[in-house]
Amino acid sequence: FPVTNILFPSHDRPFTPIHSSSPSFEEYQQTINSNLTCAFACVRSAGKYFKEGGSVVLISSAVAMHGLANHEAIAGAKGGIVALAKSASSTYASKNIRFNVVAPGLTKSKLTQKIIDNEGDVNIKVLFN
């Protein structure tokens, strides 16, 4: 059977102020590579191997559309995924390949509690919608 669907999983990194010594440039590059570069590879493969159309679902994040403190690297990577999907949709429309992006917001958990507790960031409420 020919492959006609790809789901690109998400990968996130720890969040720290961009001006601090961490994340290092290497950690920033790893965030870009594990998100945007991997999404690019999925799009490229779809364009090459989907002969009868298909669907690609990429995972972004609500942080790509809403600023959130200390999320510069992941916001850039996830925003790049949104732009990549838009462009790929135009490029591969004639091959009947669809590109969709899912951009989930925050889910209340132990991992996100520190972000949720930061009342100084007015954008947090937007990420729950």
C-alpha positions as CSV (number, residue, x, y, z in Angstrom):
1,F,0.0,0.0,0.0
2,P,1.3,3.5,-0.7
3,V,1.9,5.8,2.2
4,T,-0.7,8.7,2.1
5,N,-0.5,10.1,5.6
6,I,2.2,11.5,7.9
7,L,1.8,12.7,11.5
8,F,4.8,14.7,12.7
9,P,5.2,14.5,16.5
10,S,6.1,17.4,18.6
11,H,9.2,17.9,20.7
12,D,9.8,20.6,23.3
13,R,12.7,21.9,25.3
14,P,13.1,23.5,28.7
15,F,12.1,27.1,28.8
16,T,14.5,29.7,30.2
17,P,15.1,33.4,29.4
18,I,16.9,33.8,26.1
19,H,19.4,36.3,27.5
20,S,20.7,33.8,30.1
21,S,23.6,31.4,29.6
22,S,21.0,28.6,29.2
23,P,19.7,28.0,26.6
24,S,23.0,27.9,24.8
25,F,23.1,28.4,21.1
26,E,23.5,24.6,20.8
27,E,20.3,24.1,22.8
28,Y,18.5,26.7,20.7
29,Q,19.7,24.9,17.5
30,Q,18.5,21.6,18.9
31,T,15.1,23.1,19.5
32,I,14.9,24.3,15.9
33,N,16.2,20.9,14.6
34,S,13.9,18.7,16.6
35,N,10.9,20.8,15.6
36,L,11.2,22.8,12.4
37,T,13.9,20.8,10.6
38,C,12.1,17.5,11.3
39,A,8.8,19.0,10.1
40,F,10.7,20.1,6.9
41,A,11.9,16.5,6.4
42,C,8.3,15.3,6.7
43,V,7.0,17.8,4.2
44,R,9.9,17.0,1.8
45,S,9.1,13.3,2.0
46,A,5.5,13.8,1.4
47,G,6.2,15.9,-1.7
48,K,8.6,13.2,-3.0
49,Y,6.7,10.0,-2.1
50,F,2.9,10.8,-2.1
51,K,2.0,9.9,-5.7
52,E,-1.8,9.9,-5.3
53,G,-2.3,12.8,-2.8
54,G,-2.3,12.5,0.9
55,S,-2.4,14.4,4.2
56,V,0.4,15.7,6.5
57,V,-0.4,16.8,10.0
58,L,2.2,18.8,11.8
59,I,2.2,19.7,15.5
60,S,2.8,23.3,16.5
61,S,1.8,25.1,19.7
62,A,-0.4,27.9,20.8
63,V,2.7,29.7,21.9
64,A,3.5,30.2,18.1
65,M,0.6,32.6,17.9
66,H,0.7,34.2,21.4
67,G,3.8,35.5,23.0
68,L,4.8,33.8,26.3
69,A,7.8,34.8,28.4
70,N,10.9,32.6,28.1
71,H,9.5,30.7,25.1
72,E,11.4,32.5,22.3
73,A,13.2,29.4,20.8
74,I,10.1,27.1,20.9
75,A,7.8,29.9,19.6
76,G,10.2,30.5,16.7
77,A,10.3,26.8,15.9
78,K,6.6,26.2,16.2
79,G,5.8,29.4,14.3
80,G,8.1,28.2,11.5
81,I,6.1,25.0,11.3
82,V,2.9,27.0,10.7
83,A,4.6,29.0,7.9
84,L,6.1,25.8,6.5
85,A,2.6,24.2,6.3
86,K,1.1,27.2,4.6
87,S,3.8,27.3,2.0
88,A,3.7,23.6,1.4
89,S,-0.1,23.7,0.9
90,S,0.5,26.0,-2.0
91,T,3.4,24.1,-3.4
92,Y,1.7,20.7,-3.3
93,A,-1.9,21.6,-4.0
94,S,-1.6,20.4,-7.6
95,K,-0.5,16.9,-6.2
96,N,-3.6,16.8,-3.9
97,I,-1.4,16.8,-0.7
98,R,-3.0,18.5,2.2
99,F,-1.1,20.1,5.1
100,N,-2.7,20.7,8.5
101,V,-1.3,22.1,11.7
102,V,-2.5,21.3,15.2
103,A,-1.5,23.9,17.8
104,P,-2.6,22.8,21.2
105,G,-2.6,25.1,24.2
106,L,-1.6,24.4,27.8
107,T,-3.0,21.6,29.8
108,K,-3.0,22.0,33.5
109,S,-0.5,19.6,34.9
110,K,2.5,19.4,37.2
111,L,4.7,20.3,34.3
112,T,2.8,23.5,33.5
113,Q,2.0,24.6,37.0
114,K,4.9,27.1,37.2
115,I,3.7,28.7,33.9
116,I,0.1,28.8,35.2
117,D,1.2,30.4,38.5
118,N,2.9,33.3,36.7
119,E,0.2,35.9,37.0
120,G,2.4,38.5,35.4
121,D,2.1,36.9,32.0
122,V,-1.3,38.0,30.7
123,N,-1.0,35.7,27.7
124,I,-1.4,32.5,29.8
125,K,-5.2,32.7,29.8
126,V,-5.2,32.8,26.0
127,L,-3.2,29.6,25.8
128,F,-5.9,27.7,27.6
129,N,-8.5,28.6,25.0
